[in-house]
Amino acid sequence: MKITIIGCGNMGGAIARGLAKSNFVAPADITVSNRGKEKLDLLKTYNPEVHTTTDNKAAVKDADIIVLAVKPWVLESVAIDIRNELDLPRQIIVSIVAGVTIERLASLFTSGDSIPAIFRAMPNTAIAIRQSMTLFTPYNAVPEQVDCIRAMLDSLGKSLLVDESLMEAGTALCSCGTAFAMRYMRAAVEGGVEMGFYPKDAQLVVEQTVKGAAELLLATGNHPEVEIDRVTTPGGITIKGLNEMEAAGFSTAVIRGLKASK
């Protein structure tokens, strides 16, 4: 299995680093292509076994999976550059290009009777440490190809197959959602400092508390409200804090932020 990633920006580089640490593919079977060498050289310092190049055409020739991790406005020029080099339908195209529909991707890469297997995916930056939540939608893919891409994404965290109509909402939840979670954590750290903790200690407490809360839900499968009920005793301090947050519009602000990002 050989994987080529076109684009070595924040997400492309993160995917390369995550895959290099996974058991899905050997680092030597990963190729990353980028216009500039600076980010490629930086990736090489992370793992020298990963192949790097500035030649997109050369990068895609022997690949089994081609991951498109470029900006939306350069996607068409990249497609024009590589599509005559593609071996369709053997090769699988996975696009993480924000906002670009499967219909648009198909129009860019279909050549005559050769219709590619295309996956539209939306990971988040935790993919670099193999903890991403990635949503994906297949097009013209056989079950074996769906299983292959699911396995690749699961090696980088967790994945969920969704209808394409949910992709924008999913982007708000899992991609923008990383920043939203970080903003809560920043506010909690600041609150901890105000209450007397040193900043580093407050950050450690908040980080482990948020990690523990997420792991608890993942382990039990419970709805968040079930676990909230376990720590909100009548007349206790937790319910007082929650009520103050709600009075300030906490839940409404989160929902409005998600909808604004959709």
Buried (B, 14 or more C-beta within 10 A) or exposed (E): EBBBBBBBEEBBBBBBBBBBBBEBBBBEBBBBBBBEEEBBEEBBEBBEEBBBBEEBBBBBBEBBBBBBBBEEEBBEEBBEBBBEBBEBBEBBBBBBBEEBBBEBBBEBBBEEEEBBBBBBBBBBBBBBEBBBBBBBBBBBBEEEBBEBBBBBBBBBBEBEEBEBEBBEBBBBBBBBBBEBEEEEBEEBBEEBBEEEBEEEEBBBBBEEEBEEEEEBBEEEEBEEEEBBEEEBEEEEEEBEEBEEEEEEEBEEEBEEBBEEBE
